[in-house]
Amino acid sequence: MNYSLLTVEILTALLGLGVLLLDLWIPATSRKLLGIIAATGLGVLLVYAIGSAAPGDGTAFGGMFVVDALSGYAKGFFLVAGLIVLLLSIDSADTIHGYAEYCALILFALTGMLFAASANDFVLMFVALELITVTFYILVSFQRNRLSSLEAGVKYLILGALASGFMVFGIALIFGSANTTNFYEISTAQTALIKSPVFLTGILLTLVGLGFKIAAFPFQIWAPDVYQGAPALTTSFLATGSKAAGFVLLARVAFEAVPELTAARGHLFLGIGSITILYGSLCAIPQRSVKRLMGYSSIANAGYLLLGFGAASLAGGSAVLAYLGGYIFTVLAAFIGIQVVVSHQESDDISAFAGLARRSPWMAASLTVGLVSLAGIPPLAGFFGKLMILKAVAVQVGTSPMVILSLLVAVLGVVVGLYYYLGVLRSVYWPRSVSDLSPIPVSGTTKLALIFAVLGTVLIGVLPETTYQGARQAVAGLATPKSPATPASPPSATTQAAK
Amino acid sequence: MELVVTNAIASAGPAYSSRPEDIGWFILALPLFASLAIALFLHRNRTLTLFFSVGGVVTAFFLSWVLFFTFGVTGLKAVPSPFPWFHAGGLHVNLGLAVDSLSSVMLLVVTGVSALVQFYSTAYMKDDRGFARFFASLSFFTFSMLGIVLSDNLVMTFIFWELVGFSSYLLIGFWYDREAAADAAKKAFLTNRLGDFGFLLGIILVWSLTGTVQFDELAAKLKSDPHSLGVWSSVAGLLIFCGAMGKSAQFPLHVWLPDAMEGPTPVSALIHAATMVAAGVYLLCRTYFIFQTTTAWPAALAFLGSISALDIIAVIGGGTALLAALIAIQQNDIKRILAYSTLSQLGYMVMAVGVGGPDAAMYHLTTHAGFKALLFLGAGSVIHACHHEQDIWKMGGLARKLPVTFRTFVIGTAALAGFPLLTSGFYSKDAILVAAVRHGHPILFGLGVLIASMTTFYMVRLVLVAFFGRSRTSSAEHAHESPIQMTWPLVVLAVPSIGLAWLPLGDYLTEHFFGAQAAGEAGGLFGPFNHAPLAATFGTGAIIFGAWASIATYWNAESDPLPRSLAFWSRVSRNRFYFDEIYEALFIPIQDGLAAVCEWLDRWVLSGVLVRGVHGTTELAGRALRMVQTGNLQTYTFLFVGGVALIILIAL
């Protein structure tokens, strides 16, 4: 088997283990070093992953694990997200109890995301998702001394377990009806399979599990509570990496395993997407807690991404991936501002952001870029993503009344979004009353993270072509058949890997 | 065959010097960079602010000379190498520079005056709180203006056109805490927008008829097929002229310019003498080929018959020139006199374009930029010396107290009046008069002579009242010469006001840009008297008459005798022909009425029903949905499972 295909995954996992080990030797007074080592290692990995971006497609584990355009595209963004979060965590090295574990868990979650990007089989998909989710159970409740963090962790755990349960059941039904769990093998037989209600139920239950990860209606209910309760750092990774992993897997299932079903039931995505947008946008309006607001924003954005699936076309899929790429930078840009304010003020109420523009222009700029991009104002990444998605949906006008309806909802969502995103910015720049105008110090590592995030948001918005082409190739690559690299691979190896 | 090969090598040239026109990008970028650097980072540091701002424009000035010698002197036209900016439908917009003799002359004017004004401002604005803001705005203005000069297509021109409007808004309203300045800035911006609207329509019209906005492509197209604009050719020209009317303050959009004197005096020198107001004339010259198409009117305007767009432009220009000169005679504010004189001279230039002499217009634009900037900066020096007194009747006797200012001011005045043989103004004004005679416009020629006479009259009046006689107030009594940073730009600017300096320019422009044969007509210092004695003689006569009349009236005058002798005319002139009042009476009730309707719609329909209604509904929905989010895990689980059931129910 070709282990070189797994280089990035293996190295990321090893990096996590290495950080855990190093903790034994590094004195408690210089814990920051751990974060710096982890971030540097990840930075090197990122450069390596981008440098070796085109090793050629290939599969491992008997077709379970695939390296293709989509996996390459997604892994780049996952690594960037992990890098920015680690950079951001260095500031909190002394306040987080068990910082080495925190870094290691981030790296393990990242490993899960990297596997998810390459999953070509429902079983590997499940395993990768569980790796992500289980690490996040811990990451969410990492502030064990804070009740809200624990509560969030428990909620995430129980609802996550529920979602996983549905998913496993769904995979069992799929295996029962299709006799395989490999995406490619399913796709070759999909025309017959999608007529079977058992298979259909299986797919739907799998989508329930993914719907939970991406916080789509009606499985969005956990998001606001968990986003608010979890430490801001965890939330930022949850909102980017974890969510994006769900979407990448959804893209695999929808466009690789059962594209015919996606095309036939596109309006289901449109419907769910529209309701998700409405729910997220409307609930965000009365929010005062910025972290909770970001939770609802995350729901609303999941809705937009689902609309892209609803378009069920190459354009729609590319738009989803392009949106996702910009979204990761955008949300991180916003969260850098939030994280710094929250850790400084120990509050995430909008009033804690009052006068931020004067207290820390850096953070205000970061938050502004993030929120303005989320609101979908040109020339930032968020605008471009929404534009591409709406464009992909709009060309389908006439196929179903659902299209027009979802477009209307999308526009409404943008308008409402302006209201609540800019509400935060109003407090940042034009506070009603300011009690404290002392400057907030910002460390070099945070500035570095900020520069990455802001630069990404701006660049993807101004020069969207590169991202869009990457996304387009990634989706187009899904349509090409991916047979297992060595069809004659010994079955024992396959079963071993599956275990 | 061999010949072709040689040609190819020759035109390719050595790699390092293959594209000297790319210097244009640097010229454009320098002031922008300075402005951004100051606005974003350096606004607390005066030294660095000055270094970047002045350094940027001075470097741009020297680079402009390089371009002038590479393209201007030789008459070469840089091969345009635009790179595509965006394509939307049939609209292809490129970013590219037009580097040729026209733009390289204009570059020198803009960067030269801008550099001197910035030097001057270092002293003039020394104690101002908004020091850095001032220089950032000046640099940004310079950038926008250079953009107009260098643009090689209409869309790019329009963008920089708007940026000039915007940056002039910043500069006129620089002292925004003064109500008059804030109002003037608003007025200038809105009046300009009115003209810009026409300009935009013109661009759209030209584009829709020819499919291009690129100057060179457009010119080639109109040359190969003069009828490609069809019946709209004259309308297109006039619409583009609308833009020029706004920026160059032509009647009836002239009202903003005098008010714009509320800005700091260096701004008046830069914007309202040399650059922004010249942009309109420059645009007319740049797009002159559009006006050369055959006259045609759509059916609704058929009654205009054979009257061409240029005829209308000439009449508007001449009318503006006359009107402004009449008003200038009875103004008492030193800057307002100069403002109306600027209006009048701009009218002159526009008239020159209209009578078929864009080369004469550009010639006058260039010389005028020099001496009018000199006069404004001189006025600034006077105002500075007299503790911000602007009324000339409260000055007097300044000649001895401000020797440098006085001497340079007199040189500027002589140039503006067009003193024969010695001053640049004489030659450029003569070129306009010649153009009027040549192209058969005897009435406009007469008008030009009359205006020349009036110009001399009010300028001599200004000099006599402000600099001669006795000091009429204590501030004039105790006036002191301004610091060296303010006086030496005056001296520098006095040089190009001398006749010889610009003598070759007229022929140069005629030959290189407008492709006509000048055939050395100007012929040296006495040229005007040799080749067109009529124009030169009348011009000289007009000056002598104007000067005589003015000296007879104002020599040692303690107050203005005209209001007594010419009561009615004086009052009309003093009140600027009541334009502001007429506009107020005409437009304000209409606008108030419209505003009331809009306000009602906005308050009750948009804000009330739509915004508040939608806001209320969504807010209510948001609060209602919040009920779902109980925080109770059991409820969540129930909803989750219910959701699964629902999805399966719907999907199966």
Boltz contact constraints between the chains, C-beta under 6 A:
constraints:
  - contact:
      token1: [A, 155]
      token2: [B, 633]
      max_distance: 6.0
  - contact:
      token1: [A, 162]
      token2: [B, 640]
      max_distance: 6.0
  - contact:
      token1: [A, 204]
      token2: [B, 648]
      max_distance: 6.0
  - contact:
      token1: [A, 204]
      token2: [B, 651]
      max_distance: 6.0
  - contact:
      token1: [A, 208]
      token2: [B, 644]
      max_distance: 6.0
  - contact:
      token1: [A, 218]
      token2: [B, 643]
      max_distance: 6.0
  - contact:
      token1: [A, 219]
      token2: [B, 643]
      max_distance: 6.0
  - contact:
      token1: [A, 221]
      token2: [B, 636]
      max_distance: 6.0
  - contact:
      token1: [A, 221]
      token2: [B, 639]
      max_distance: 6.0
  - contact:
      token1: [A, 224]
      token2: [B, 629]
      max_distance: 6.0
  - contact:
      token1: [A, 268]
      token2: [B, 651]
      max_distance: 6.0
  - contact:
      token1: [A, 282]
      token2: [B, 618]
      max_distance: 6.0
  - contact:
      token1: [A, 282]
      token2: [B, 621]
      max_distance: 6.0
  - contact:
      token1: [A, 282]
      token2: [B, 622]
      max_distance: 6.0
  - contact:
      token1: [A, 282]
      token2: [B, 625]
      max_distance: 6.0
  - contact:
      token1: [A, 283]
      token2: [B, 622]
      max_distance: 6.0
  - contact:
      token1: [A, 283]
      token2: [B, 625]
      max_distance: 6.0
  - contact:
      token1: [A, 285]
      token2: [B, 619]
      max_distance: 6.0
  - contact:
      token1: [A, 285]
      token2: [B, 622]
      max_distance: 6.0
  - contact:
      token1: [A, 286]
      token2: [B, 622]
      max_distance: 6.0
  - contact:
      token1: [A, 286]
      token2: [B, 623]
      max_distance: 6.0
  - contact:
      token1: [A, 416]
      token2: [B, 618]
      max_distance: 6.0
